[in-house]
């Protein structure tokens, strides 16, 4: 029985993840966020869990992860943001 669910809104539809542990939930969601094209970030997300501490940690982590992904240079740009 899953105790944590994460809903991620994507341009192609909604992704619903379920996990039995905080670590697994973070890992599954991280893989989805990393697969999202940078231009589509940030995406809406929601975490459902009976433990408010777990819920808040996961939300904060996933929002920070999206921010980090936005700050990383895209594959076709160098660190200054120039093409090449």
N, CA, C and O atoms as a DFTB+ gen file, in Angstrom:
336 C
 N C O
     1  1       0.841      -1.179       0.000
     2  2       0.000       0.000       0.000
     3  2       0.888       1.245       0.000
     4  3       1.762       1.388       0.855
     5  1       0.663       2.139      -0.957
     6  2       1.448       3.362      -1.059
     7  2       1.005       4.363      -0.001
     8  3      -0.189       4.563       0.222
     9  1       1.964       4.978       0.636
    10  2       1.657       5.962       1.662
    11  2       1.943       7.386       1.192
    12  3       1.521       8.349       1.831
    13  1       2.661       7.520       0.073
    14  2       2.999       8.833      -0.475
    15  2       2.612       8.844      -1.944
    16  3       2.962       7.931      -2.692
    17  1       1.890       9.880      -2.356
    18  2       1.611      10.055      -3.774
    19  2       2.080      11.446      -4.191
    20  3       1.948      12.420      -3.450
    21  1       2.625      11.505      -5.392
    22  2       3.080      12.769      -5.963
    23  2       2.414      12.919      -7.316
    24  3       2.494      12.030      -8.164
    25  1       1.758      14.045      -7.508
    26  2       1.116      14.357      -8.774
    27  2       1.913      15.466      -9.440
    28  3       2.154      16.516      -8.843
    29  1       2.319      15.227     -10.681
    30  2       3.119      16.198     -11.428
    31  2       2.372      16.532     -12.709
    32  3       2.025      15.644     -13.488
    33  1       2.128      17.812     -12.919
    34  2       1.439      18.257     -14.123
    35  2       2.421      18.463     -15.261
    36  3       3.351      19.264     -15.157
    37  1       2.210      17.740     -16.336
    38  2       3.075      17.844     -17.510
    39  2       2.257      18.332     -18.694
    40  3       1.030      18.241     -18.677
    41  1       2.911      18.842     -19.708
    42  2       2.189      19.299     -20.895
    43  2       1.490      18.133     -21.594
    44  3       0.510      18.336     -22.312
    45  1       1.984      16.932     -21.390
    46  2       1.398      15.742     -22.016
    47  2       0.338      15.080     -21.148
    48  3      -0.295      14.113     -21.574
    49  1       0.139      15.585     -19.945
    50  2      -0.845      15.008     -19.027
    51  2      -0.302      14.991     -17.615
    52  3       0.759      15.547     -17.331
    53  1      -1.032      14.356     -16.751
    54  2      -0.653      14.292     -15.344
    55  2       0.069      12.987     -15.055
    56  3      -0.364      11.921     -15.494
    57  1       1.165      13.070     -14.319
    58  2       1.908      11.877     -13.893
    59  2       1.622      11.667     -12.420
    60  3       1.816      12.579     -11.617
    61  1       1.173      10.497     -12.058
    62  2       0.887      10.162     -10.663
    63  2       1.877       9.099     -10.214
    64  3       1.951       8.016     -10.796
    65  1       2.636       9.420      -9.172
    66  2       3.638       8.505      -8.628
    67  2       3.195       8.061      -7.242
    68  3       2.602       8.843      -6.498
    69  1       3.476       6.828      -6.894
    70  2       3.153       6.315      -5.567
    71  2       4.358       5.569      -5.017
    72  3       5.048       4.851      -5.740
    73  1       4.598       5.752      -3.723
    74  2       5.756       5.116      -3.097
    75  2       5.456       4.818      -1.637
    76  3       4.576       5.422      -1.024
    77  1       6.212       3.870      -1.098
    78  2       6.070       3.487       0.301
    79  2       7.052       4.191       1.220
    80  3       6.936       4.102       2.442
    81  1       8.030       4.898       0.632
    82  2       9.009       5.584       1.464
    83  2       9.319       6.950       0.878
    84  3       9.132       7.186      -0.316
    85  1       9.791       7.839       1.724
    86  2      10.149       9.186       1.296
    87  2      11.269       9.134       0.263
    88  3      11.240       9.862      -0.729
    89  1      12.236       8.289       0.495
    90  2      13.377       8.169      -0.423
    91  2      12.924       7.692      -1.799
    92  3      13.358       8.235      -2.816
    93  1      12.062       6.688      -1.839
    94  2      11.561       6.189      -3.124
    95  2      10.737       7.248      -3.841
    96  3      10.873       7.433      -5.051
    97  1       9.892       7.938      -3.103
    98  2       9.064       8.986      -3.700
    99  2       9.948      10.071      -4.316
   100  3       9.700      10.516      -5.437
   101  1      10.971      10.493      -3.586
   102  2      11.882      11.518      -4.089
   103  2      12.610      11.038      -5.334
   104  3      12.767      11.791      -6.295
   105  1      13.048       9.805      -5.319
   106  2      13.777       9.245      -6.451
   107  2      12.907       9.172      -7.701
   108  3      13.346       9.562      -8.782
   109  1      11.685       8.679      -7.567
   110  2      10.772       8.585      -8.709
   111  2      10.474       9.976      -9.273
   112  3      10.533      10.186     -10.484
   113  1      10.155      10.919      -8.390
   114  2       9.809      12.264      -8.833
   115  2      11.006      12.968      -9.459
   116  3      10.861      13.702     -10.436
   117  1      12.182      12.743      -8.896
   118  2      13.407      13.329      -9.429
   119  2      13.618      12.890     -10.875
   120  3      13.955      13.709     -11.730
   121  1      13.423      11.610     -11.148
   122  2      13.592      11.098     -12.510
   123  2      12.620      11.771     -13.476
   124  3      12.983      12.070     -14.614
   125  1      11.395      12.009     -13.032
   126  2      10.414      12.686     -13.886
   127  2      10.837      14.131     -14.131
   128  3      10.806      14.598     -15.269
   129  1      11.230      14.838     -13.083
   130  2      11.627      16.238     -13.231
   131  2      12.832      16.366     -14.164
   132  3      12.858      17.254     -15.017
   133  1      13.815      15.503     -14.017
   134  2      14.993      15.568     -14.886
   135  2      14.647      15.307     -16.353
   136  3      15.361      15.768     -17.244
   137  1      13.570      14.581     -16.612
   138  2      13.172      14.271     -17.989
   139  2      12.346      15.388     -18.629
   140  3      12.101      15.359     -19.835
   141  1      11.924      16.351     -17.849
   142  2      11.108      17.444     -18.374
   143  2      12.019      18.434     -19.111
   144  3      13.063      18.820     -18.585
   145  1      11.635      18.843     -20.316
   146  2      12.446      19.843     -21.014
   147  2      12.526      21.131     -20.195
   148  3      11.556      21.544     -19.560
   149  1      13.669      21.735     -20.223
   150  2      13.905      22.942     -19.427
   151  2      12.867      24.022     -19.724
   152  3      12.455      24.747     -18.819
   153  1      12.442      24.135     -20.978
   154  2      11.482      25.154     -21.377
   155  2      10.117      24.945     -20.726
   156  3       9.328      25.886     -20.627
   157  1       9.833      23.726     -20.284
   158  2       8.533      23.401     -19.684
   159  2       8.520      23.613     -18.167
   160  3       7.465      23.531     -17.538
   161  1       9.687      23.885     -17.581
   162  2       9.770      24.088     -16.139
   163  2       9.418      25.519     -15.770
   164  3       9.647      26.421     -16.576
   165  1       8.888      25.757     -14.622
   166  2       8.510      24.794     -13.592
   167  2       7.139      24.188     -13.896
   168  3       6.318      24.787     -14.589
   169  1       6.916      23.007     -13.369
   170  2       5.635      22.319     -13.525
   171  2       4.930      22.271     -12.173
   172  3       5.582      22.261     -11.129
   173  1       3.596      22.242     -12.193
   174  2       2.872      22.132     -10.921
   175  2       3.023      20.732     -10.343
   176  3       3.098      19.748     -11.079
   177  1       3.067      20.656      -9.027
   178  2       3.140      19.355      -8.377
   179  2       2.411      19.410      -7.039
   180  3       2.233      20.473      -6.443
   181  1       2.001      18.244      -6.595
   182  2       1.336      18.118      -5.296
   183  2       1.801      16.823      -4.650
   184  3       1.995      15.813      -5.327
   185  1       1.975      16.862      -3.346
   186  2       2.380      15.680      -2.585
   187  2       1.293      15.383      -1.567
   188  3       0.829      16.272      -0.854
   189  1       0.899      14.129      -1.510
   190  2      -0.106      13.699      -0.545
   191  2       0.516      12.647       0.371
   192  3       1.052      11.637      -0.084
   193  1       0.430      12.916       1.675
   194  2       1.021      12.022       2.663
   195  2       0.421      12.354       4.020
   196  3       0.147      13.519       4.308
   197  1       0.215      11.349       4.851
   198  2      -0.332      11.606       6.178
   199  2       0.640      12.334       7.094
   200  3       0.216      13.007       8.033
   201  1       1.922      12.211       6.836
   202  2       2.947      12.870       7.661
   203  2       3.263      14.241       7.066
   204  3       3.858      14.316       5.991
   205  1       2.879      15.327       7.740
   206  2       3.130      16.656       7.181
   207  2       4.611      16.975       7.019
   208  3       4.969      17.737       6.121
   209  1       5.470      16.429       7.841
   210  2       6.907      16.643       7.704
   211  2       7.431      16.063       6.409
   212  3       8.189      16.720       5.696
   213  1       7.036      14.840       6.097
   214  2       7.444      14.190       4.843
   215  2       6.900      14.985       3.663
   216  3       7.623      15.268       2.708
   217  1       5.629      15.339       3.735
   218  2       4.995      16.099       2.651
   219  2       5.752      17.412       2.398
   220  3       6.071      17.732       1.253
   221  1       6.032      18.154       3.447
   222  2       6.720      19.437       3.291
   223  2       8.138      19.276       2.764
   224  3       8.578      20.062       1.924
   225  1       8.865      18.260       3.248
   226  2      10.233      18.028       2.758
   227  2      10.236      17.700       1.268
   228  3      11.064      18.211       0.513
   229  1       9.304      16.844       0.851
   230  2       9.254      16.461      -0.561
   231  2       8.870      17.646      -1.443
   232  3       9.460      17.840      -2.505
   233  1       7.903      18.428      -1.022
   234  2       7.509      19.601      -1.806
   235  2       8.686      20.561      -1.932
   236  3       8.996      21.028      -3.028
   237  1       9.335      20.853      -0.821
   238  2      10.471      21.768      -0.843
   239  2      11.591      21.238      -1.730
   240  3      12.180      21.989      -2.508
   241  1      11.884      19.946      -1.613
   242  2      12.939      19.345      -2.423
   243  2      12.615      19.441      -3.910
   244  3      13.474      19.814      -4.710
   245  1      11.385      19.107      -4.284
   246  2      11.028      19.086      -5.701
   247  2      10.951      20.498      -6.287
   248  3      11.271      20.691      -7.460
   249  1      10.539      21.470      -5.503
   250  2      10.558      22.860      -5.977
   251  2      11.998      23.346      -6.147
   252  3      12.316      24.017      -7.129
   253  1      12.865      23.007      -5.192
   254  2      14.285      23.368      -5.298
   255  2      14.935      22.683      -6.501
   256  3      15.760      23.283      -7.190
   257  1      14.565      21.439      -6.749
   258  2      15.121      20.697      -7.879
   259  2      14.743      21.367      -9.194
   260  3      15.578      21.484     -10.091
   261  1      13.509      21.803      -9.315
   262  2      13.089      22.494     -10.536
   263  2      13.871      23.798     -10.719
   264  3      14.289      24.129     -11.829
   265  1      14.063      24.526      -9.632
   266  2      14.835      25.767      -9.686
   267  2      16.263      25.479     -10.122
   268  3      16.825      26.205     -10.942
   269  1      16.850      24.421      -9.577
   270  2      18.209      24.021      -9.955
   271  2      18.283      23.667     -11.434
   272  3      19.229      24.049     -12.123
   273  1      17.290      22.941     -11.917
   274  2      17.273      22.558     -13.336
   275  2      17.164      23.787     -14.235
   276  3      17.753      23.819     -15.315
   277  1      16.420      24.789     -13.800
   278  2      16.298      26.017     -14.579
   279  2      17.604      26.792     -14.623
   280  3      17.870      27.495     -15.598
   281  1      18.415      26.679     -13.594
   282  2      19.687      27.408     -13.527
   283  2      20.797      26.726     -14.312
   284  3      21.781      27.372     -14.671
   285  1      20.657      25.442     -14.583
   286  2      21.693      24.718     -15.318
   287  2      21.683      25.152     -16.776
   288  3      20.618      25.370     -17.351
   289  1      22.857      25.278     -17.375
   290  2      22.892      25.626     -18.798
   291  2      22.207      24.539     -19.617
   292  3      22.329      23.351     -19.318
   293  1      21.489      24.958     -20.646
   294  2      20.872      23.962     -21.514
   295  2      21.971      23.258     -22.307
   296  3      23.103      23.739     -22.366
   297  1      21.644      22.138     -22.907
   298  2      22.649      21.328     -23.601
   299  2      23.283      22.061     -24.772
   300  3      24.438      21.799     -25.105
   301  1      22.548      22.979     -25.407
   302  2      23.076      23.671     -26.591
   303  2      23.728      25.003     -26.235
   304  3      24.134      25.745     -27.130
   305  1      23.837      25.321     -24.936
   306  2      24.401      26.600     -24.535
   307  2      25.588      26.362     -23.605
   308  3      25.653      25.358     -22.896
   309  1      26.506      27.294     -23.627
   310  2      27.616      27.201     -22.696
   311  2      27.215      27.867     -21.374
   312  3      26.081      28.327     -21.242
   313  1      28.103      27.922     -20.419
   314  2      27.786      28.422     -19.086
   315  2      27.329      29.880     -19.097
   316  3      26.591      30.292     -18.202
   317  1      27.743      30.658     -20.073
   318  2      27.325      32.060     -20.129
   319  2      25.956      32.227     -20.764
   320  3      25.399      33.325     -20.766
   321  1      25.407      31.131     -21.309
   322  2      24.105      31.188     -21.956
   323  2      24.182      31.391     -23.454
   324  3      23.153      31.392     -24.129
   325  1      25.391      31.564     -23.993
   326  2      25.555      31.746     -25.428
   327  2      25.443      30.421     -26.150
   328  3      25.822      29.380     -25.613
   329  1      24.930      30.455     -27.352
   330  2      24.853      29.222     -28.142
   331  2      26.250      28.765     -28.507
   332  3      27.152      29.570     -28.740
   333  1      26.407      27.432     -28.549
   334  2      27.696      26.908     -28.975
   335  2      28.252      25.852     -28.129
   336  3      29.339      25.346     -28.408
